[in-house]
Amino acid sequence: MRSNIRKIYELLHTPILTPYNLLENVKLNNYSYVNYYKGEIGIICEMKCTNQNSIESKYYYYFDGNDHLYKVFIESPDGGREELYNRNSELQKEINKYTKQQRQGNTAI
């Protein structure tokens, strides 16, 4: 239960990853670029890289006004887009786990 509370706290109050953490990726051989630009509520980091199968993909990291990561998408060469991370979804999962554990603890008494 403590791990759920810790995860909920982290999702509410910590950046998890900041735009500055991604800058170092440009030094890696499989990255073509790392670009930053302003989005509606914060910074967007766009990165283009090649995976181990020589397939190029673009990653989009969305940050809020406090530089807290809130979404990550991957865009494949065919234009398909998939969400890899969503802070709100992760927070809701952890709250649901915690609530379920609380209910189970109360019914065991």
N, C-alpha and C positions, 0 to 999 in steps of 0.2 A: 504494500500500500504506500509506503514511503517513496518508492521509486515512481509511482504514479504522481504523487504530489510534487516531487522534484521535476518530473517532466512537464507537468502543467505549469509550474513556476517558470521553467526555462522557456516554454513556448509563449508565456505571457510577458516575460521581462528581459530576455536575453536575445542578442542578435543571431545566435547560432552560427552565422557566417556574415561577414561584412563585404562591401564592395572591394575593400582593400585586400582582403584575403585572396581574391581572384586575380589580382594583377600579376602575381608571380607566374601564373599559367602561361603567359605570353613567352616566357623563356623556354618552355618545353618544345621539343622538336615537332610534336604532332599538333601544335596550335598555330593557326594562320594569323589570328588576331584576337585581341580582347578590346572591345569598344564599350564606352560608357556614354549614356545620354539620359536626358531627363524624361521621366514618364509623368503620368497624371498625378501620382502621389509621392514619387521618389525617383531614385536612380534605377535604370535598367542597364544590366551588363549583358552584352551580346558577345559570345565567343564562338569561333569556328575552329573545329578540330577534326582530326582524322583518327578513326579508331583502329584497332589491330587488324581489321579486315579491309583497310584502306577506304573506308566509307566516310565521307565528310558529313558532318552534322553541325547544326548551330544550336547552341544552348542560350537560353534567355533566363537570367536571374533578375527577379523583381524585388526591389527593396522599398521600404516605406520611408517616411521623412526622418526617421531615427536610424536609418541604415540597417534595419532589421529585415532579414530575408523573409519574404512571405510567399513567393511562388517561384517554381523552376519549370521551364518547358524545354523540350528538345524538339527540334524541327529536322526532319529527315530530308534527304535530297529530293524526294518526290513531293515535298511540300506538306506532308503530314505532320501534325503537331500533337505531342503527348505531354500531359502534365506529369512531372516527376515528383513534385513536392508542392504541398499547399499547407501553409501554417495553420489556417483555420480548420482544415480537415484533420490534421494531426492533433490539434488541440481538442477537437470534438471527440476523436477516438479515445484520447487519454481521459477525458471527463467521463465518457461512457464506461470505460474500464473501471475507473474509480467508483462510479455510482453503482455499478454491478457488484463490485467487491463489498461496498457498504451494505447493499441489500442482502447479500449472502451472509455477511457477518451478523446482521440483525436477525435474520431468520434462523441462524444457528443457536441463538440464545434461548 
